[in-house]
Amino acid sequence: MSVDVLFCSAPVMSVVRPSAALGLLQALLRQKGIRAETLYLNLLFADRIGLDLNEQLAEKLPSHLLAGDWLFGDCLGTRPGRPQAQRHLSELSAAIERKGLDQLYEIRRNLIPSFVAEAADRLLERTPKIIGFTSMFEQTAASLAIAAAVKARDPSVVVCFGGANCHGPMGAVLLKNFAQIDYVFNGEADTVFGPAVEAILRGEEPRGLPGCLSRDQPAAGAAAGPTAMDALPIPDYADYFAQLPWMSEAARVRPSIPFESSRGCWWGQKHHCTFCGLNGEGMAFRAKSAPRVLSEIETLHAEFGIGRFAATDNILGMSHIEGVLGRLAERPAHGFRFFYEIKANMDEAQLEKLALAGTVWLQPGIESLSDPVLHLMRKGVSALLNLRLLRNCRELGVGLVWSILYGFPGEPRDAYDAVAKMVPLLEHLQPPVGCGRIRLDRFSPNFERAAEIGFRNVTPMPAYGAIYDVPDEDLFDLAYFFEGDAPDAAREQDLVSLKAASAAWRARWFDQPFAPQLTMTAVGTAHLVSDTRACALQPFYCPTPAEIAVLNLLRNPCTQLSVIEQLADRLDAASVEAALDAILARRFAIEIDGRVLSLVTEAGREIFDADARAEFPLGFVLPRERFAPPEENGLHVALMNASDEPAGLERVQP
């Protein structure tokens, strides 16, 4: 049976979760009675090249190298002969060698052309009238190559492009330079794509739809506007769960379910972080109602039997802390596991509520442990609040994904040495995943106001000039990742100490049987501090009652004067000062600009252990040595419910 609209999730993309955008658009079309399906060609591609290689390619190589697009670059026609091509190849080759991915060269030469042909054939088997490609991260080149192959076989098929890589001027440039595209949708297409499809199916040209670009209307005005969130249907992920089991190593995949409880960024509305290019032209914060979010989670869980949920939100809505996660925290046996992005100033009670609701991993947007650098970023948070979050999450057993960024114009170069000196005190807290120079991402203040902020010679990352054969004047509008000179920013030599300290921090955490600890345990009426950090003065210490009182106050950043004043009814100033001196001397607390924070974690508060954190709610692939048969993994419900021939995809052979 043919379909009206066939959506395509092209390579290169991780296999561990369906596309939230395509799931939503498919549900919207079905509401209108339009026959729509989704073909997950990224699953087929992963089966062809190998599951582990696909995941490394999709998630482990630096984004700005566009390794996924490079794989399909030769299928786009003439290779551009720009000077940046050599630099890109050199940087990409170094990354490939570092990750041990040399087989990518052979795949690029020999597998990609046949895969593109096969992908086009599989799309056309469903005899669609319209094919919609979503493009985010490194899906653009594959989407263009497959779309061209489709058009060569059947020019009557209407090809539409949308997604993050089509926002702003990027979509218009793709439409201008690649004849295989008929329409581009710029911005949130929720209210636009359906009417456009209805017009196309009637044989008419969609007109007057914001953000809908065509050959006749290459500049259709502003992008589609904000959407009423509760009016959106629950995404349709059935095709993903029907197609995933046909992968040869499907039993190793632990999928997650993306869900959307908000769009935009409530902080960015007020103070746009200078490096952040997320949200494009949709910064205005909008959230679904709490009952709707709970209903969506419960419905998706009931349909697919999977409890791992990855929020697509750029920032957790504050009303959802109580309205959604607070309600779930009252039902601890629900079995859900969540991933959220949050602002790092979340307090202890809020974090505990998230954890009790099942939020086992967070991305808190820490970015730095230096107040001057955080100020330049416009993060609206301090180094001590970032450290408080690290401490509280260690207590609760909540995993964190965070990194240290540098390269901001005007940053004090000694700031990073100061952070490096702090690291020995922080060994018991979860380390950053890395320490890297910022990119200039499209839509970020660093890009939009580059000259004002202090960047010079802003140009697209070399990958774009190496992969895309478009005129030089269009290349700037095609790119999302840029670089620029920042003469008064930190240099590589200014980061030597911090990078070495960060590497040692990660080694202490991940290369040892047990991570370091700095933990206080109540023992009867006394307390015992266990300290296994390398900087520990002694492994065990019994703090005095005055020291315990001070440590309790320092759960939140305080000045020493404030501590003395708050304890004045119980302790004299001399006793408090002595306790503060002892705590700082033992490195149980850290002082920054006159304010002090306890680094000691409290025993007995852990909600998640290492096994719980291993069930990564963003989805993951089980290592081969821990391979389990299908009935033992999270796919068992989808496998039992899958038809013999899943819609839109015949059985995938390796």
C-alpha positions as CSV (number, residue, x, y, z in Angstrom):
1,M,0.0,0.0,0.0
2,S,1.4,3.4,-0.9
3,V,1.7,6.3,1.5
4,D,1.0,10.0,1.0
5,V,4.1,11.1,3.0
6,L,7.1,9.1,3.9
7,F,9.5,10.7,6.4
8,C,13.1,9.7,6.4
9,S,15.7,9.7,9.2
10,A,18.9,9.5,7.2
11,P,22.4,8.7,8.5
12,V,24.4,9.5,10.4
13,M,22.4,9.3,13.6
14,S,22.5,7.2,16.7
15,V,20.1,4.2,16.7
16,V,19.2,4.4,20.4
17,R,16.2,6.7,20.0
18,P,13.5,7.7,17.5
19,S,13.3,11.1,15.9
20,A,11.1,13.4,18.1
21,A,10.5,15.7,15.1
22,L,9.4,13.0,12.7
23,G,7.3,11.3,15.4
24,L,5.4,14.5,16.0
25,L,4.9,15.4,12.3
26,Q,3.7,11.9,11.6
27,A,1.1,12.1,14.4
28,L,0.0,15.5,13.1
29,L,-0.6,14.2,9.6
30,R,-2.5,11.2,10.8
31,Q,-4.8,13.6,12.7
32,K,-5.6,15.0,9.3
33,G,-6.2,11.6,7.8
34,I,-3.0,11.7,5.7
35,R,-1.2,8.4,5.3
36,A,2.2,8.9,6.8
37,E,5.1,6.6,7.7
38,T,8.7,7.0,8.8
39,L,11.6,5.0,7.4
40,Y,14.6,4.9,9.7
41,L,17.4,4.6,7.2
42,N,19.9,5.4,10.0
43,L,19.0,1.9,11.4
44,L,19.7,0.4,8.0
45,F,23.0,2.2,7.8
46,A,24.1,1.1,11.3
47,D,23.4,-2.5,10.3
48,R,25.5,-2.1,7.2
49,I,28.6,-0.6,8.9
50,G,28.2,-2.2,12.3
51,L,26.4,-1.0,15.4
52,D,29.4,0.1,17.4
53,L,31.0,2.0,14.5
54,N,27.7,3.8,13.9
55,E,27.5,5.0,17.5
56,Q,31.1,6.1,17.5
57,L,30.6,8.0,14.3
58,A,27.3,9.6,15.4
59,E,28.3,10.6,19.0
60,K,32.1,10.3,19.6
61,L,33.8,12.4,16.9
62,P,33.9,16.2,17.3
63,S,30.7,17.7,15.8
64,H,32.4,20.5,13.8
65,L,34.4,17.9,11.7
66,L,31.1,16.8,10.2
67,A,32.4,13.2,9.8
68,G,29.0,11.9,8.9
69,D,28.5,14.4,6.2
70,W,32.1,13.8,5.0
71,L,31.2,10.1,4.5
72,F,28.5,11.0,2.0
73,G,30.3,14.0,0.5
74,D,31.4,12.4,-2.7
75,C,27.8,11.6,-3.6
76,L,27.0,15.3,-3.8
77,G,28.9,15.9,-7.1
78,T,32.1,17.7,-7.8
79,R,34.5,17.9,-4.9
80,P,35.1,21.6,-3.9
81,G,38.7,22.6,-4.4
82,R,38.9,25.0,-1.5
83,P,42.1,25.5,0.6
84,Q,40.3,24.5,3.8
85,A,39.7,21.0,2.5
86,Q,43.3,20.0,3.3
87,R,43.0,21.3,6.9
88,H,39.7,19.5,7.4
89,L,41.1,16.3,6.1
90,S,44.1,16.6,8.4
91,E,42.0,17.3,11.5
92,L,39.5,14.6,10.6
93,S,42.2,12.0,9.9
94,A,43.7,12.8,13.3
95,A,40.4,12.3,15.1
96,I,39.8,9.0,13.1
97,E,43.2,7.7,14.1
98,R,42.7,8.7,17.7
99,K,39.4,6.8,17.9
100,G,40.7,3.8,15.8
101,L,38.1,4.2,13.1
102,D,40.3,3.7,10.0
103,Q,37.6,1.5,8.4
104,L,35.7,4.7,7.6
105,Y,37.9,5.3,4.6
106,E,36.9,2.0,3.1
107,I,33.3,2.6,3.9
108,R,33.4,6.0,2.2
109,R,34.9,4.5,-1.0
110,N,33.0,1.3,-1.4
111,L,29.8,1.2,0.7
112,I,28.3,4.7,0.5
113,P,27.4,4.7,-3.2
114,S,25.6,1.3,-3.0
115,F,23.9,2.4,0.3
116,V,22.5,5.6,-1.3
117,A,21.1,3.6,-4.2
118,E,19.5,1.0,-1.8
119,A,18.1,3.7,0.4
120,A,16.4,5.4,-2.6
121,D,15.0,2.1,-3.7
122,R,13.6,1.4,-0.2
123,L,11.9,4.8,0.0
124,L,10.3,4.4,-3.5
125,E,9.0,0.9,-2.6
126,R,6.3,2.7,-0.6
127,T,5.4,4.8,-3.6
128,P,5.2,8.0,-1.6
129,K,3.9,11.2,-3.1
130,I,6.0,13.3,-0.7
131,I,9.3,12.4,1.1
132,G,10.3,14.5,4.1
133,F,13.9,14.6,5.3
134,T,14.8,15.9,8.7
135,S,18.3,17.2,9.0
136,M,20.1,17.8,12.3
137,F,23.7,17.2,13.4
138,E,25.3,15.3,10.5
139,Q,22.3,14.1,8.4
140,T,22.5,16.8,5.6
141,A,24.8,15.2,3.1
142,A,23.2,11.8,3.3
143,S,19.8,13.3,3.0
144,L,20.9,15.3,-0.1
145,A,22.5,12.3,-1.7
146,I,19.5,10.0,-1.1
147,A,17.1,12.7,-2.3
148,A,19.0,13.1,-5.5
149,A,18.9,9.4,-6.1
150,V,15.1,9.4,-5.5
151,K,14.6,12.2,-8.0
152,A,16.7,10.4,-10.6
153,R,14.4,7.4,-10.3
154,D,11.1,9.2,-10.0
155,P,11.1,13.0,-10.6
156,S,7.4,13.2,-9.6
157,V,8.1,12.6,-5.9
158,V,8.0,15.9,-4.0
159,V,11.0,16.2,-1.7
160,C,10.8,18.4,1.5
161,F,13.6,19.3,3.9
162,G,13.3,20.5,7.5
163,G,15.0,20.3,10.8
164,A,17.7,22.2,12.7
165,N,20.0,22.4,9.7
166,C,17.3,24.3,7.7
167,H,16.7,27.1,10.2
168,G,17.5,30.7,9.3
169,P,19.4,31.2,6.1
170,M,20.6,27.5,6.0
171,G,17.5,26.1,4.5
172,A,17.2,28.8,1.8
173,V,20.8,28.0,0.7
174,L,20.1,24.3,0.5
175,L,17.1,25.0,-1.7
176,K,19.0,27.3,-3.9
177,N,22.0,25.0,-4.5
178,F,20.4,21.5,-4.6
179,A,17.8,20.9,-7.3
180,Q,16.6,17.7,-5.6
181,I,14.8,19.8,-3.0
182,D,11.3,21.1,-3.8
183,Y,10.4,22.6,-0.4
184,V,12.2,23.7,2.7
185,F,10.5,24.3,6.1
186,N,12.2,26.9,8.2
187,G,11.4,26.9,11.9
188,E,8.7,25.1,13.8
189,A,6.6,23.4,11.1
190,D,4.0,22.0,13.4
191,T,1.2,24.2,12.1
192,V,2.6,24.7,8.6
193,F,3.6,21.3,7.3
194,G,0.1,19.8,7.4
195,P,-1.5,22.5,5.3
196,A,1.4,22.4,2.9
197,V,1.0,18.7,2.4
198,E,-2.7,19.1,1.9
199,A,-2.0,21.6,-0.8
200,I,0.6,19.5,-2.6
201,L,-1.7,16.4,-2.5
202,R,-4.4,18.6,-4.2
203,G,-1.8,19.4,-6.9
204,E,-1.5,23.0,-5.7
205,E,1.5,25.1,-4.7
206,P,1.5,25.9,-1.0
207,R,1.4,29.6,-0.6
208,G,1.3,32.1,2.3
209,L,2.7,29.6,4.8
210,P,5.3,31.1,7.1
211,G,8.7,29.4,6.8
212,C,7.7,27.3,3.7
213,L,10.2,28.0,1.0
214,S,9.9,26.8,-2.6
215,R,11.4,27.5,-6.0
216,D,8.7,30.0,-6.6
217,Q,9.0,31.4,-3.1
218,P,12.7,31.1,-2.1
219,A,12.2,33.7,0.7
220,A,8.8,33.2,2.3
221,G,9.2,35.6,5.1
222,A,9.6,34.8,8.8
223,A,9.9,31.2,10.1
224,A,6.8,29.5,11.4
225,G,5.8,31.0,14.8
226,P,5.4,29.5,18.3
227,T,3.1,26.6,18.8
228,A,0.5,26.0,21.5
229,M,2.2,23.1,23.2
230,D,-0.8,21.3,24.6
231,A,-2.4,21.3,21.2
232,L,0.3,19.0,19.9
233,P,-0.4,15.3,19.6
234,I,1.7,12.6,21.3
235,P,4.5,11.7,18.9
236,D,4.1,8.5,16.9
237,Y,7.2,6.3,17.4
238,A,5.6,3.0,16.2
239,D,7.7,2.8,13.0
240,Y,10.9,3.1,14.9
241,F,10.0,0.3,17.3
242,A,8.7,-1.8,14.4
243,Q,12.0,-1.4,12.4
244,L,14.5,-1.5,15.2
245,P,14.1,-5.3,15.9
246,W,15.1,-6.2,12.4
247,M,18.7,-4.9,13.0
248,S,21.0,-7.9,13.3
249,E,22.2,-6.7,16.7
250,A,18.9,-5.2,17.9
251,A,19.2,-7.2,21.2
252,R,22.1,-5.0,22.2
253,V,20.2,-1.7,21.8
254,R,18.6,-0.2,24.9
255,P,16.4,2.5,23.3
256,S,15.0,5.6,25.0
257,I,11.9,7.6,24.2
258,P,12.3,11.3,23.5
259,F,9.6,13.5,25.0
260,E,9.0,17.2,24.8
261,S,7.7,19.1,27.8
262,S,8.8,22.6,26.7
263,R,10.5,24.6,23.9
264,G,12.8,27.6,24.0
265,C,14.7,28.8,27.1
266,W,13.3,30.9,29.9
267,W,16.8,31.9,30.9
268,G,17.8,32.7,27.3
269,Q,14.8,35.0,27.0
270,K,16.3,37.2,29.6
271,H,20.1,36.6,29.2
272,H,21.1,34.6,26.2
273,C,24.3,32.7,27.1
274,T,26.9,34.0,24.7
275,F,28.0,30.6,23.2
276,C,24.6,29.0,22.8
277,G,23.1,28.6,19.4
278,L,20.2,26.5,20.3
279,N,16.6,27.4,19.6
280,G,17.4,29.4,16.5
281,E,14.6,31.9,16.2
282,G,12.4,30.1,18.8
283,M,13.9,31.3,22.0
284,A,10.5,32.2,23.6
285,F,9.9,29.6,26.4
286,R,6.7,27.6,26.1
287,A,5.7,24.6,28.2
288,K,3.1,21.9,28.2
289,S,0.8,21.7,31.2
290,A,1.9,19.3,33.9
291,P,-1.1,17.0,33.4
292,R,-0.4,16.8,29.7
293,V,3.3,15.9,30.3
294,L,2.4,13.2,32.7
295,S,-0.2,11.8,30.3
296,E,2.3,11.7,27.5
297,I,4.9,9.9,29.6
298,E,2.4,7.3,30.7
299,T,0.9,6.8,27.2
300,L,4.3,6.3,25.6
301,H,5.4,3.9,28.4
302,A,2.2,1.9,28.0
303,E,2.6,1.7,24.3
304,F,6.2,0.6,24.1
305,G,7.0,-0.8,27.5
306,I,10.2,1.2,27.9
307,G,10.9,3.4,31.0
308,R,13.9,5.4,29.7
309,F,12.8,8.9,28.8
310,A,15.0,11.7,27.3
311,A,13.6,15.2,27.5
312,T,14.3,17.2,24.4
313,D,13.9,20.4,26.4
314,N,16.8,22.8,26.4
315,I,16.0,23.7,30.0
316,L,13.6,22.2,32.5
317,G,10.6,24.4,33.1
318,M,10.4,25.4,36.8
319,S,6.7,24.7,37.1
320,H,7.4,21.1,36.0
321,I,9.7,20.5,39.1
322,E,6.6,20.3,41.2
323,G,3.9,19.7,38.7
324,V,5.5,16.8,36.8
325,L,8.5,15.5,38.8
326,G,7.0,16.2,42.1
327,R,3.9,14.1,41.2
328,L,6.2,11.3,39.9
329,A,8.3,11.4,43.1
330,E,5.1,10.5,45.0
331,R,5.0,7.3,43.0
332,P,8.5,5.8,43.5
333,A,7.6,2.4,42.0
334,H,6.9,3.8,38.5
335,G,10.2,2.6,37.2
336,F,10.8,5.6,34.9
337,R,14.3,7.0,34.3
338,F,14.8,10.5,33.0
339,F,17.4,12.7,31.4
340,Y,16.9,16.5,31.6
341,E,18.9,19.6,30.8
342,I,18.7,22.1,33.7
343,K,20.2,25.4,35.0
344,A,23.0,24.7,37.4
345,N,21.6,26.9,40.3
346,M,18.9,24.3,41.2
347,D,18.8,23.9,45.0
348,E,19.1,20.8,47.1
349,A,15.4,20.2,47.6
350,Q,14.7,20.6,43.9
351,L,17.4,18.2,42.9
352,E,16.2,15.6,45.4
353,K,12.7,15.9,43.9
354,L,14.1,15.3,40.4
355,A,16.0,12.2,41.7
356,L,13.0,10.8,43.6
357,A,11.0,11.1,40.3
358,G,13.7,9.0,38.5
359,T,15.9,11.7,37.0
360,V,19.1,9.7,37.0
361,W,21.2,11.9,34.6
362,L,21.4,15.6,34.1
363,Q,23.1,18.0,31.8
364,P,23.4,21.1,34.0
365,G,25.2,23.6,31.7
366,I,28.0,24.2,34.2
367,E,30.6,25.2,31.5
368,S,33.1,26.8,34.0
369,L,34.3,26.9,37.6
370,S,35.6,30.5,37.2
371,D,33.3,33.4,38.2
372,P,34.9,35.9,35.7
373,V,34.4,33.4,32.8
374,L,30.9,32.6,33.9
375,H,30.1,36.3,33.9
376,L,31.4,36.6,30.3
377,M,29.2,33.7,29.3
378,R,26.2,35.4,30.9
379,K,25.4,32.1,32.7
380,G,23.7,33.7,35.6
381,V,25.3,31.3,38.1
382,S,28.5,31.3,40.2
383,A,31.3,28.8,40.5
384,L,30.2,28.0,44.1
385,L,26.6,27.2,42.9
386,N,28.1,25.0,40.2
387,L,30.1,23.2,42.9
388,R,27.1,22.9,45.1
389,L,25.3,21.1,42.3
390,L,28.2,18.7,41.8
391,R,28.2,17.9,45.5
392,N,24.5,17.4,45.8
393,C,24.4,15.2,42.7
394,R,27.2,13.1,44.0
395,E,25.2,12.6,47.3
396,L,22.1,11.6,45.4
397,G,23.9,9.3,42.9
398,V,22.7,11.4,39.9
399,G,25.0,11.3,36.9
400,L,26.1,14.5,35.2
401,V,27.2,15.5,31.7
402,W,29.2,18.7,31.8
403,S,32.3,20.2,30.3
404,I,34.6,23.2,30.7
405,L,34.7,25.8,27.9
406,Y,37.3,28.4,27.1
407,G,38.1,30.9,24.4
408,F,35.9,33.8,25.4
409,P,37.2,37.3,24.5
410,G,38.3,39.1,27.6
411,E,38.7,36.1,29.8
412,P,41.5,36.4,32.4
413,R,44.2,34.0,31.3
414,D,45.1,33.1,34.9
415,A,41.5,32.0,35.6
416,Y,42.2,28.5,34.3
417,D,45.3,28.1,36.5
418,A,43.1,29.1,39.4
419,V,40.6,26.4,38.5
420,A,43.4,23.8,38.1
421,K,44.5,24.5,41.6
422,M,40.9,23.8,42.8
423,V,40.7,20.4,41.2
424,P,42.5,18.3,43.9
425,L,39.8,19.4,46.3
426,L,37.1,18.3,43.9
427,E,38.3,14.7,43.1
428,H,35.2,13.2,44.8
429,L,32.8,15.0,42.5
430,Q,32.0,14.0,39.0
431,P,34.6,15.4,36.6
432,P,33.9,17.2,33.3
433,V,33.8,15.1,30.1
434,G,36.4,17.4,28.7
435,C,37.9,20.9,28.4
436,G,37.5,22.5,25.0
437,R,37.6,25.7,23.0
438,I,34.2,27.1,22.1
439,R,32.9,27.2,18.6
440,L,30.9,30.1,17.2
441,D,27.5,28.5,16.6
442,R,24.9,30.2,14.4
443,F,22.2,32.1,16.3
444,S,24.5,32.5,19.4
445,P,25.4,36.0,20.6
446,N,29.1,35.1,19.9
447,F,28.2,34.7,16.2
448,E,25.4,37.3,15.9
449,R,27.4,40.0,17.7
450,A,30.9,38.6,17.0
451,A,32.7,42.0,16.4
452,E,31.1,43.6,19.4
453,I,32.0,40.7,21.7
454,G,35.6,40.5,20.4
455,F,35.8,37.9,17.6
456,R,37.5,38.7,14.3
457,N,37.7,36.9,11.0
458,V,34.6,34.7,11.5
459,T,34.5,32.0,9.0
460,P,32.7,28.6,8.6
461,M,34.5,25.6,10.0
462,P,36.7,24.0,7.3
463,A,34.4,21.0,7.0
464,Y,31.8,23.0,5.1
465,G,34.2,24.2,2.4
466,A,35.6,20.7,2.1
467,I,32.3,18.9,1.7
468,Y,29.8,21.3,0.0
469,D,30.4,22.5,-3.6
470,V,28.4,25.7,-3.3
471,P,29.5,29.3,-4.2
472,D,31.7,31.0,-1.7
473,E,29.0,33.6,-1.0
474,D,26.5,30.8,0.0
475,L,28.9,28.8,2.1
476,F,28.6,31.3,5.0
477,D,24.8,30.9,5.0
478,L,25.0,27.1,4.8
479,A,27.1,26.6,7.9
480,Y,26.1,26.2,11.5
481,F,29.6,25.9,13.1
482,F,32.0,28.8,12.8
483,E,35.4,29.8,14.1
484,G,37.0,33.2,14.7
485,D,40.0,34.9,16.1
486,A,39.8,36.2,19.7
487,P,43.1,38.0,20.3
488,D,42.4,38.6,24.0
489,A,41.1,35.1,24.8
490,A,43.1,32.4,26.5
491,R,45.6,30.5,24.4
492,E,46.4,26.8,24.4
493,Q,49.4,27.3,26.7
494,D,47.1,29.0,29.3
495,L,45.1,25.7,29.5
496,V,48.0,23.3,30.0
497,S,47.6,23.1,33.8
498,L,43.8,22.8,33.7
499,K,43.7,20.2,31.0
500,A,46.3,18.1,32.9
501,A,44.3,18.5,36.1
502,S,41.1,17.6,34.4
503,A,42.6,14.5,32.9
504,A,43.9,13.4,36.3
505,W,40.5,14.1,37.8
506,R,38.9,11.8,35.2
507,A,41.5,9.1,35.8
508,R,40.9,9.1,39.5
509,W,37.2,8.6,38.8
510,F,37.2,6.2,36.0
511,D,40.5,4.3,36.1
512,Q,40.2,3.2,39.8
513,P,38.0,0.5,41.3
514,F,36.3,3.2,43.4
515,A,35.9,6.9,42.9
516,P,37.4,9.2,45.6
517,Q,35.1,10.2,48.4
518,L,34.7,12.9,51.0
519,T,31.8,11.7,53.0
520,M,30.4,12.5,56.5
521,T,28.6,9.7,58.3
522,A,26.7,9.9,61.6
523,V,28.0,7.4,64.1
524,G,25.7,7.6,67.1
525,T,25.9,11.1,68.4
526,A,29.2,11.7,66.7
527,H,30.2,12.1,63.0
528,L,33.0,10.6,60.9
529,V,34.5,12.1,57.8
530,S,36.0,9.7,55.3
531,D,38.4,11.3,52.9
532,T,40.1,9.3,50.1
533,R,41.1,12.3,47.9
534,A,44.8,12.6,47.1
535,C,44.9,15.9,49.0
536,A,43.5,14.4,52.2
537,L,45.4,15.2,55.4
538,Q,44.2,11.9,56.9
539,P,41.7,9.2,55.8
540,F,39.3,9.6,58.8
541,Y,38.5,12.5,60.9
542,C,35.9,13.2,63.7
543,P,34.8,16.8,63.4
544,T,34.0,18.7,66.5
545,P,30.4,19.9,67.2
546,A,31.4,23.4,66.2
547,E,32.8,22.1,62.9
548,I,29.7,20.1,62.2
549,A,27.5,23.1,62.8
550,V,29.6,25.1,60.4
551,L,29.6,22.4,57.8
552,N,25.8,22.3,58.0
553,L,25.6,26.0,57.4
554,L,28.0,25.8,54.5
555,R,25.7,23.5,52.5
556,N,25.0,26.8,50.7
557,P,27.6,29.4,50.0
558,C,28.1,31.8,53.0
559,T,30.6,34.5,54.0
560,Q,32.5,33.8,57.1
561,L,30.8,36.8,58.8
562,S,27.4,35.3,57.9
563,V,28.4,32.0,59.5
564,I,29.5,33.7,62.7
565,E,26.2,35.7,62.8
566,Q,24.0,32.7,62.2
567,L,25.7,30.6,64.9
568,A,25.9,33.5,67.4
569,D,23.1,32.0,69.6
570,R,25.0,28.7,70.0
571,L,28.7,29.4,69.6
572,D,31.0,32.3,70.3
573,A,32.8,34.0,67.4
574,A,36.2,32.5,68.3
575,S,34.9,29.0,68.2
576,V,33.3,29.5,64.8
577,E,36.4,31.1,63.4
578,A,38.5,28.2,64.7
579,A,36.0,25.7,63.2
580,L,36.1,27.5,59.8
581,D,39.9,27.5,59.9
582,A,40.0,23.8,60.6
583,I,37.5,23.0,57.8
584,L,39.4,25.1,55.3
585,A,42.8,23.7,56.4
586,R,41.5,20.1,55.9
587,R,40.1,21.2,52.5
588,F,36.6,20.1,53.5
589,A,35.4,23.4,52.1
590,I,36.4,25.9,49.4
591,E,36.5,29.7,49.5
592,I,36.0,31.9,46.5
593,D,35.9,35.6,46.7
594,G,35.0,35.6,50.4
595,R,32.3,33.0,50.3
596,V,32.7,29.5,51.5
597,L,31.0,26.2,50.5
598,S,31.2,22.8,52.1
599,L,32.5,20.0,49.8
600,V,31.6,17.2,52.2
601,T,28.9,14.9,51.0
602,E,26.4,13.4,53.5
603,A,26.2,9.6,53.7
604,G,22.8,7.9,53.3
605,R,21.2,10.2,50.7
606,E,22.1,8.1,47.6
607,I,19.0,7.4,45.5
608,F,20.8,5.9,42.4
609,D,23.8,3.6,42.4
610,A,26.2,2.8,39.5
611,D,23.9,0.2,38.1
612,A,21.0,2.6,37.9
613,R,23.3,5.2,36.2
614,A,24.4,2.6,33.7
615,E,20.8,2.4,32.4
616,F,21.4,5.7,30.5
617,P,18.0,7.3,29.9
618,L,19.3,8.8,26.5
619,G,19.5,5.2,25.3
620,F,22.7,3.1,24.9
621,V,24.2,0.0,23.2
622,L,25.0,-2.9,25.4
623,P,28.7,-4.0,25.1
624,R,29.1,-7.3,23.3
625,E,30.5,-9.0,26.3
626,R,27.2,-8.2,28.1
627,F,25.0,-9.3,25.2
628,A,21.6,-10.5,26.2
629,P,18.9,-12.3,24.1
630,P,16.0,-10.1,23.1
631,E,13.6,-11.3,25.7
632,E,15.9,-10.0,28.4
633,N,16.3,-6.4,27.2
634,G,14.1,-3.4,27.0
635,L,13.0,-4.3,23.5
636,H,11.0,-7.3,24.5
637,V,7.6,-5.6,24.2
638,A,8.4,-4.1,20.9
639,L,9.7,-7.4,19.6
640,M,6.6,-9.2,20.7
641,N,4.4,-6.6,19.1
642,A,6.3,-6.2,15.9
643,S,4.8,-7.5,12.7
644,D,6.6,-9.9,10.4
645,E,7.1,-7.1,7.9
646,P,7.3,-3.8,9.7
647,A,5.7,-0.9,7.9
648,G,8.1,0.9,5.6
649,L,11.1,-1.5,5.9
650,E,11.6,-5.0,4.8
651,R,13.9,-7.2,6.9
652,V,17.3,-5.7,7.1
653,Q,20.1,-8.1,6.1
654,P,23.6,-7.5,7.4
